[in-house]
Amino acid sequence: MSDNEASKSPDSIKIQSPDDEYKKKLNRIKSKICYYKKKPQCGGVENDKERKEIIEKLETYRSIIKLSEAKIKEFNRINKLVGRDEFN
């Protein structure tokens, strides 16, 4: 994409909310886990020991992201009750 196309595209200027970013990260991790678990719809990978370590790390990372997402939602809920702006 050239600089002119990027400047004309309204999507390139759009700012994403934290929820959208977390959803994208979770979807990326989910597809990687699917790939490393050798599910037929995702392709597959050999080498069991290395694959298990990668799956474990990805699942840990996914749980951390889910916790972070939950904390932001709770923070936003409290801010709404108090009357402040949401966290962006």
SELO-866385 format. One record per residue: residue in one letter; x, y, z of N, C-alpha, C, O in turn. Coordinates in steps of 0.001 Angstrom, whole numbers. Layout:
residues N
<sevex r="A" n_x="X" n_y="Y" n_z="Z" ca_x="X" ca_y="Y" ca_z="Z" c_x="X" c_y="Y" c_z="Z" o_x="X" o_y="Y" o_z="Z"/>
...
END
This chain:
residues 88
<sevex r="M" n_x="850" n_y="-1168" n_z="0" ca_x="0" ca_y="0" ca_z="0" c_x="899" c_y="1235" c_z="0" o_x="1811" o_y="1343" o_z="820"/>
<sevex r="S" n_x="644" n_y="2152" n_z="-908" ca_x="1459" ca_y="3361" ca_z="-979" c_x="1006" c_y="4360" c_z="78" o_x="-18" o_y="4168" o_z="734"/>
<sevex r="D" n_x="1783" n_y="5427" n_z="232" ca_x="1433" ca_y="6452" ca_z="1221" c_x="117" c_y="7132" c_z="880" o_x="-666" o_y="7449" o_z="1775"/>
<sevex r="N" n_x="-135" n_y="7358" n_z="-411" ca_x="-1385" ca_y="7996" ca_z="-822" c_x="-2589" c_y="7135" c_z="-480" o_x="-3602" o_y="7643" o_z="2"/>
<sevex r="E" n_x="-2484" n_y="5832" n_z="-729" ca_x="-3589" ca_y="4932" ca_z="-415" c_x="-3843" c_y="4886" c_z="1083" o_x="-4994" o_y="4849" o_z="1520"/>
<sevex r="A" n_x="-2783" n_y="4888" n_z="1864" ca_x="-2928" ca_y="4842" ca_z="3322" c_x="-3585" c_y="6106" c_z="3839" o_x="-4405" o_y="6041" o_z="4755"/>
<sevex r="S" n_x="-3243" n_y="7263" n_z="3269" ca_x="-3814" ca_y="8512" ca_z="3759" c_x="-5275" c_y="8656" c_z="3352" o_x="-6037" o_y="9330" o_z="4044"/>
<sevex r="K" n_x="-5685" n_y="8037" n_z="2240" ca_x="-7067" ca_y="8122" ca_z="1778" c_x="-7974" c_y="7129" c_z="2488" o_x="-9178" o_y="7360" o_z="2599"/>
<sevex r="S" n_x="-7425" n_y="6056" n_z="2956" ca_x="-8219" ca_y="4999" ca_z="3566" c_x="-8679" c_y="5399" c_z="4967" o_x="-7845" o_y="5677" o_z="5828"/>
<sevex r="P" n_x="-10002" n_y="5435" n_z="5213" ca_x="-10484" ca_y="5783" ca_z="6557" c_x="-10161" c_y="4709" c_z="7583" o_x="-10073" o_y="5000" o_z="8776"/>
<sevex r="D" n_x="-9980" n_y="3465" n_z="7134" ca_x="-9668" ca_y="2371" ca_z="8056" c_x="-8289" c_y="2522" c_z="8669" o_x="-8055" o_y="2063" o_z="9787"/>
<sevex r="S" n_x="-7367" n_y="3164" n_z="7948" ca_x="-6012" ca_y="3316" ca_z="8474" c_x="-5967" c_y="4313" c_z="9621" o_x="-5035" o_y="4295" o_z="10425"/>
<sevex r="I" n_x="-6970" n_y="5185" n_z="9702" ca_x="-7003" ca_y="6210" ca_z="10742" c_x="-7774" c_y="5726" c_z="11966" o_x="-7600" o_y="6259" o_z="13062"/>
<sevex r="K" n_x="-8622" n_y="4722" n_z="11785" ca_x="-9486" ca_y="4232" ca_z="12858" c_x="-8660" c_y="3780" c_z="14062" o_x="-7684" o_y="3044" o_z="13916"/>
<sevex r="I" n_x="-9059" n_y="4225" n_z="15241" ca_x="-8403" ca_y="3818" ca_z="16481" c_x="-9201" c_y="2662" c_z="17067" o_x="-10425" o_y="2734" o_z="17180"/>
<sevex r="Q" n_x="-8503" n_y="1604" n_z="17435" ca_x="-9174" ca_y="420" ca_z="17949" c_x="-9305" c_y="498" c_z="19462" o_x="-8429" o_y="1013" o_z="20157"/>
<sevex r="S" n_x="-10416" n_y="-23" n_z="19950" ca_x="-10604" ca_y="-96" ca_z="21390" c_x="-9781" c_y="-1259" c_z="21929" o_x="-9414" o_y="-2159" o_z="21173"/>
<sevex r="P" n_x="-9486" n_y="-1250" n_z="23223" ca_x="-8747" ca_y="-2377" ca_z="23811" c_x="-9465" c_y="-3707" c_z="23611" o_x="-8816" o_y="-4739" o_z="23438"/>
<sevex r="D" n_x="-10803" n_y="-3694" n_z="23633" ca_x="-11557" ca_y="-4935" ca_z="23433" c_x="-11278" c_y="-5531" c_z="22064" o_x="-11097" o_y="-6743" o_z="21940"/>
<sevex r="D" n_x="-11241" n_y="-4684" n_z="21022" ca_x="-10959" ca_y="-5169" ca_z="19669" c_x="-9553" c_y="-5743" c_z="19579" o_x="-9338" o_y="-6777" o_z="18947"/>
<sevex r="E" n_x="-8604" n_y="-5073" n_z="20208" ca_x="-7223" ca_y="-5549" ca_z="20181" c_x="-7105" c_y="-6904" c_z="20874" o_x="-6426" o_y="-7801" o_z="20374"/>
<sevex r="Y" n_x="-7765" n_y="-7056" n_z="22024" ca_x="-7720" ca_y="-8332" ca_z="22736" c_x="-8366" c_y="-9436" c_z="21904" o_x="-7855" o_y="-10555" o_z="21853"/>
<sevex r="K" n_x="-9488" n_y="-9125" n_z="21252" ca_x="-10160" ca_y="-10130" ca_z="20429" c_x="-9261" c_y="-10582" c_z="19289" o_x="-9199" o_y="-11773" o_z="18983"/>
<sevex r="K" n_x="-8562" n_y="-9642" n_z="18657" ca_x="-7649" ca_y="-10002" ca_z="17574" c_x="-6514" c_y="-10884" c_z="18097" o_x="-6161" o_y="-11886" o_z="17476"/>
<sevex r="K" n_x="-5945" n_y="-10500" n_z="19246" ca_x="-4860" ca_y="-11300" ca_z="19827" c_x="-5349" c_y="-12700" c_z="20175" o_x="-4673" o_y="-13689" o_z="19889"/>
<sevex r="L" n_x="-6526" n_y="-12781" n_z="20793" ca_x="-7065" ca_y="-14086" ca_z="21171" c_x="-7335" c_y="-14952" c_z="19943" o_x="-7069" o_y="-16154" o_z="19964"/>
<sevex r="N" n_x="-7858" n_y="-14354" n_z="18880" ca_x="-8108" ca_y="-15124" ca_z="17660" c_x="-6812" c_y="-15621" c_z="17040" o_x="-6747" o_y="-16751" o_z="16555"/>
<sevex r="R" n_x="-5771" n_y="-14774" n_z="17055" ca_x="-4477" ca_y="-15185" ca_z="16516" c_x="-3908" c_y="-16357" c_z="17312" o_x="-3416" o_y="-17330" o_z="16740"/>
<sevex r="I" n_x="-3981" n_y="-16252" n_z="18638" ca_x="-3459" ca_y="-17314" ca_z="19501" c_x="-4278" c_y="-18590" c_z="19324" o_x="-3728" o_y="-19691" o_z="19275"/>
<sevex r="K" n_x="-5593" n_y="-18432" n_z="19230" ca_x="-6466" ca_y="-19591" ca_z="19042" c_x="-6106" c_y="-20337" c_z="17760" o_x="-6059" o_y="-21567" o_z="17750"/>
<sevex r="S" n_x="-5852" n_y="-19603" n_z="16684" ca_x="-5497" ca_y="-20269" ca_z="15429" c_x="-4126" c_y="-20934" c_z="15519" o_x="-3915" o_y="-21987" o_z="14918"/>
<sevex r="K" n_x="-3186" n_y="-20335" n_z="16265" ca_x="-1876" ca_y="-20959" ca_z="16441" c_x="-1998" c_y="-22241" c_z="17257" o_x="-1360" o_y="-23244" o_z="16935"/>
<sevex r="I" n_x="-2813" n_y="-22215" n_z="18312" ca_x="-3021" ca_y="-23412" ca_z="19133" c_x="-3642" c_y="-24511" c_z="18272" o_x="-3240" o_y="-25672" o_z="18352"/>
<sevex r="C" n_x="-4615" n_y="-24142" n_z="17458" ca_x="-5257" ca_y="-25100" ca_z="16553" c_x="-4214" c_y="-25721" c_z="15629" o_x="-4227" o_y="-26930" o_z="15396"/>
<sevex r="Y" n_x="-3321" n_y="-24904" n_z="15110" ca_x="-2269" ca_y="-25374" ca_z="14200" c_x="-1333" c_y="-26342" c_z="14909" o_x="-1023" o_y="-27409" o_z="14378"/>
<sevex r="Y" n_x="-881" n_y="-25975" n_z="16106" ca_x="78" ca_y="-26814" ca_z="16819" c_x="-547" c_y="-28082" c_z="17390" o_x="171" o_y="-29044" o_z="17664"/>
<sevex r="K" n_x="-1854" n_y="-28109" n_z="17576" ca_x="-2510" ca_y="-29334" ca_z="18037" c_x="-2810" c_y="-30276" c_z="16878" o_x="-3449" o_y="-31313" o_z="17058"/>
<sevex r="K" n_x="-2344" n_y="-29910" n_z="15687" ca_x="-2452" ca_y="-30735" ca_z="14482" c_x="-3898" c_y="-31021" c_z="14103" o_x="-4206" o_y="-32116" o_z="13634"/>
<sevex r="K" n_x="-4776" n_y="-30066" n_z="14298" ca_x="-6151" ca_y="-30252" ca_z="13860" c_x="-6180" c_y="-30152" c_z="12335" o_x="-5522" o_y="-29283" o_z="11762"/>
<sevex r="P" n_x="-6933" n_y="-31029" n_z="11675" ca_x="-6902" ca_y="-31077" ca_z="10217" c_x="-7310" c_y="-29769" c_z="9546" o_x="-6780" o_y="-29441" o_z="8484"/>
<sevex r="Q" n_x="-8233" n_y="-29014" n_z="10133" ca_x="-8687" ca_y="-27780" ca_z="9495" c_x="-7644" c_y="-26669" c_z="9569" o_x="-7794" o_y="-25646" o_z="8901"/>
<sevex r="C" n_x="-6596" n_y="-26844" n_z="10362" ca_x="-5592" ca_y="-25797" ca_z="10550" c_x="-4234" c_y="-26126" c_z="9948" o_x="-3327" o_y="-25297" o_z="10016"/>
<sevex r="G" n_x="-4064" n_y="-27282" n_z="9373" ca_x="-2732" ca_y="-27706" ca_z="8942" c_x="-2161" c_y="-28583" c_z="10042" o_x="-2926" o_y="-29221" o_z="10765"/>
<sevex r="G" n_x="-871" n_y="-28636" n_z="10192" ca_x="-307" ca_y="-29444" ca_z="11260" c_x="1186" c_y="-29271" c_z="11380" o_x="1832" o_y="-28741" o_z="10476"/>
<sevex r="V" n_x="1735" n_y="-29714" n_z="12489" ca_x="3163" ca_y="-29603" ca_z="12765" c_x="3627" c_y="-30907" c_z="13393" o_x="2875" o_y="-31550" o_z="14126"/>
<sevex r="E" n_x="4858" n_y="-31296" n_z="13109" ca_x="5427" ca_y="-32502" ca_z="13704" c_x="6247" c_y="-32123" c_z="14940" o_x="6217" o_y="-30973" o_z="15380"/>
<sevex r="N" n_x="6975" n_y="-33089" n_z="15496" ca_x="7853" ca_y="-32906" ca_z="16654" c_x="7043" c_y="-32672" c_z="17931" o_x="6778" o_y="-31531" o_z="18311"/>
<sevex r="D" n_x="6657" n_y="-33767" n_z="18583" ca_x="5752" ca_y="-33729" ca_z="19726" c_x="6247" c_y="-32906" c_z="20904" o_x="5492" o_y="-32090" o_z="21433"/>
<sevex r="K" n_x="7492" n_y="-33093" n_z="21333" ca_x="7981" ca_y="-32399" ca_z="22526" c_x="7954" c_y="-30886" c_z="22322" o_x="7453" o_y="-30142" o_z="23165"/>
<sevex r="E" n_x="8491" n_y="-30450" n_z="21209" ca_x="8523" ca_y="-29018" ca_z="20924" c_x="7107" c_y="-28466" c_z="20768" o_x="6812" o_y="-27362" o_z="21226"/>
<sevex r="R" n_x="6249" n_y="-29224" n_z="20133" ca_x="4866" ca_y="-28808" ca_z="19907" c_x="4130" c_y="-28635" c_z="21236" o_x="3395" o_y="-27663" o_z="21412"/>
<sevex r="K" n_x="4322" n_y="-29568" n_z="22169" ca_x="3658" ca_y="-29471" ca_z="23473" c_x="4110" c_y="-28234" c_z="24237" o_x="3299" o_y="-27572" o_z="24885"/>
<sevex r="E" n_x="5391" n_y="-27920" n_z="24167" ca_x="5900" ca_y="-26723" ca_z="24842" c_x="5293" c_y="-25462" c_z="24244" o_x="4922" o_y="-24539" o_z="24970"/>
<sevex r="I" n_x="5192" n_y="-25424" n_z="22927" ca_x="4617" ca_y="-24256" ca_z="22259" c_x="3148" c_y="-24106" c_z="22627" o_x="2691" o_y="-22999" o_z="22912"/>
<sevex r="I" n_x="2405" n_y="-25209" n_z="22625" ca_x="982" ca_y="-25168" ca_z="22986" c_x="816" c_y="-24662" c_z="24411" o_x="-60" o_y="-23841" o_z="24678"/>
<sevex r="E" n_x="1646" n_y="-25143" n_z="25327" ca_x="1574" ca_y="-24716" ca_z="26726" c_x="1821" c_y="-23212" c_z="26852" o_x="1103" o_y="-22520" o_z="27573"/>
<sevex r="K" n_x="2833" n_y="-22713" n_z="26151" ca_x="3135" ca_y="-21278" ca_z="26200" c_x="2000" c_y="-20453" c_z="25607" o_x="1632" o_y="-19415" o_z="26157"/>
<sevex r="L" n_x="1444" n_y="-20913" n_z="24485" ca_x="342" ca_y="-20184" ca_z="23855" c_x="-893" c_y="-20157" c_z="24749" o_x="-1563" o_y="-19130" o_z="24851"/>
<sevex r="E" n_x="-1195" n_y="-21280" n_z="25396" ca_x="-2362" ca_y="-21320" ca_z="26281" c_x="-2158" c_y="-20438" c_z="27505" o_x="-3108" o_y="-19820" o_z="27986"/>
<sevex r="T" n_x="-932" n_y="-20370" n_z="28015" ca_x="-630" ca_y="-19468" ca_z="29128" c_x="-816" c_y="-18022" c_z="28697" o_x="-1421" o_y="-17225" o_z="29413"/>
<sevex r="Y" n_x="-293" n_y="-17690" n_z="27526" ca_x="-422" ca_y="-16329" ca_z="27004" c_x="-1891" c_y="-15976" c_z="26784" o_x="-2313" o_y="-14855" o_z="27066"/>
<sevex r="R" n_x="-2670" n_y="-16941" n_z="26278" ca_x="-4098" ca_y="-16704" ca_z="26056" c_x="-4809" c_y="-16418" c_z="27376" o_x="-5661" o_y="-15531" o_z="27434"/>
<sevex r="S" n_x="-4477" n_y="-17149" n_z="28429" ca_x="-5132" ca_y="-16915" ca_z="29720" c_x="-4744" c_y="-15557" c_z="30298" o_x="-5565" o_y="-14899" o_z="30936"/>
<sevex r="I" n_x="-3499" n_y="-15133" n_z="30081" ca_x="-3070" ca_y="-13807" ca_z="30546" c_x="-3857" c_y="-12719" c_z="29828" o_x="-4301" o_y="-11756" o_z="30452"/>
<sevex r="I" n_x="-4031" n_y="-12869" n_z="28525" ca_x="-4783" ca_y="-11871" ca_z="27759" c_x="-6235" c_y="-11827" c_z="28218" o_x="-6815" o_y="-10748" o_z="28334"/>
<sevex r="K" n_x="-6827" n_y="-12993" n_z="28479" ca_x="-8214" ca_y="-13021" ca_z="28949" c_x="-8345" c_y="-12318" c_z="30299" o_x="-9316" o_y="-11597" o_z="30528"/>
<sevex r="L" n_x="-7376" n_y="-12522" n_z="31192" ca_x="-7406" ca_y="-11838" ca_z="32487" c_x="-7275" c_y="-10331" c_z="32307" o_x="-7976" o_y="-9567" o_z="32970"/>
<sevex r="S" n_x="-6393" n_y="-9900" n_z="31426" ca_x="-6214" ca_y="-8471" ca_z="31165" c_x="-7496" c_y="-7868" c_z="30618" o_x="-7891" o_y="-6772" o_z="31016"/>
<sevex r="E" n_x="-8141" n_y="-8576" n_z="29710" ca_x="-9392" ca_y="-8102" ca_z="29126" c_x="-10462" c_y="-7963" c_z="30208" o_x="-11213" o_y="-6987" o_z="30214"/>
<sevex r="A" n_x="-10534" n_y="-8925" n_z="31115" ca_x="-11516" ca_y="-8885" ca_z="32198" c_x="-11249" c_y="-7708" c_z="33133" o_x="-12184" o_y="-7061" o_z="33605"/>
<sevex r="K" n_x="-9970" n_y="-7434" n_z="33401" ca_x="-9636" ca_y="-6310" ca_z="34277" c_x="-10034" c_y="-4982" c_z="33646" o_x="-10531" o_y="-4097" o_z="34343"/>
<sevex r="I" n_x="-9826" n_y="-4827" n_z="32347" ca_x="-10212" ca_y="-3584" ca_z="31674" c_x="-11727" c_y="-3424" c_z="31699" o_x="-12227" o_y="-2321" o_z="31920"/>
<sevex r="K" n_x="-12463" n_y="-4510" n_z="31476" ca_x="-13928" ca_y="-4433" ca_z="31521" c_x="-14406" c_y="-4037" c_z="32916" o_x="-15325" o_y="-3230" o_z="33052"/>
<sevex r="E" n_x="-13791" n_y="-4599" n_z="33946" ca_x="-14156" ca_y="-4253" ca_z="35319" c_x="-13814" c_y="-2794" c_z="35612" o_x="-14603" o_y="-2088" o_z="36241"/>
<sevex r="F" n_x="-12651" n_y="-2342" n_z="35164" ca_x="-12231" ca_y="-954" ca_z="35338" c_x="-13235" c_y="-15" c_z="34668" o_x="-13615" o_y="1001" o_z="35251"/>
<sevex r="N" n_x="-13668" n_y="-347" n_z="33447" ca_x="-14641" ca_y="476" ca_z="32731" c_x="-15989" c_y="484" c_z="33442" o_x="-16662" o_y="1514" o_z="33492"/>
<sevex r="R" n_x="-16384" n_y="-661" n_z="33989" ca_x="-17661" ca_y="-739" ca_z="34708" c_x="-17645" c_y="173" c_z="35928" o_x="-18612" o_y="887" o_z="36191"/>
<sevex r="I" n_x="-16542" n_y="144" n_z="36670" ca_x="-16411" ca_y="997" ca_z="37855" c_x="-16399" c_y="2467" c_z="37453" o_x="-17040" o_y="3293" o_z="38103"/>
<sevex r="N" n_x="-15680" n_y="2796" n_z="36393" ca_x="-15632" ca_y="4183" ca_z="35931" c_x="-17005" c_y="4688" c_z="35506" o_x="-17331" o_y="5853" o_z="35736"/>
<sevex r="K" n_x="-17817" n_y="3825" n_z="34886" ca_x="-19170" ca_y="4234" ca_z="34507" c_x="-19998" c_y="4536" c_z="35751" o_x="-20774" o_y="5491" o_z="35771"/>
<sevex r="L" n_x="-19830" n_y="3717" n_z="36786" ca_x="-20571" ca_y="3947" ca_z="38028" c_x="-20167" c_y="5265" c_z="38675" o_x="-21005" o_y="5977" o_z="39229"/>
<sevex r="V" n_x="-18884" n_y="5583" n_z="38602" ca_x="-18365" ca_y="6806" ca_z="39205" c_x="-18619" c_y="8013" c_z="38301" o_x="-18643" o_y="9149" o_z="38774"/>
<sevex r="G" n_x="-18808" n_y="7772" n_z="37010" ca_x="-19076" ca_y="8852" ca_z="36073" c_x="-17858" c_y="9328" c_z="35312" o_x="-17867" o_y="10436" o_z="34776"/>
<sevex r="R" n_x="-16818" n_y="8528" n_z="35250" ca_x="-15618" ca_y="8889" ca_z="34493" c_x="-15663" c_y="8265" c_z="33105" o_x="-16508" o_y="7418" o_z="32813"/>
<sevex r="D" n_x="-14735" n_y="8701" n_z="32258" ca_x="-14617" ca_y="8133" ca_z="30910" c_x="-14066" c_y="6720" c_z="30992" o_x="-13432" o_y="6334" o_z="31974"/>
<sevex r="E" n_x="-14326" n_y="5955" n_z="29930" ca_x="-13798" ca_y="4595" ca_z="29861" c_x="-12318" c_y="4619" c_z="29539" o_x="-11801" o_y="5587" o_z="28982"/>
<sevex r="F" n_x="-11651" n_y="3543" n_z="29898" ca_x="-10229" ca_y="3375" ca_z="29589" c_x="-10074" c_y="3091" c_z="28102" o_x="-10741" o_y="2209" o_z="27562"/>
<sevex r="N" n_x="-9193" n_y="3837" n_z="27439" ca_x="-8945" ca_y="3602" ca_z="25998" c_x="-7538" c_y="3211" c_z="25780" o_x="-7133" o_y="2971" o_z="24643"/>
END
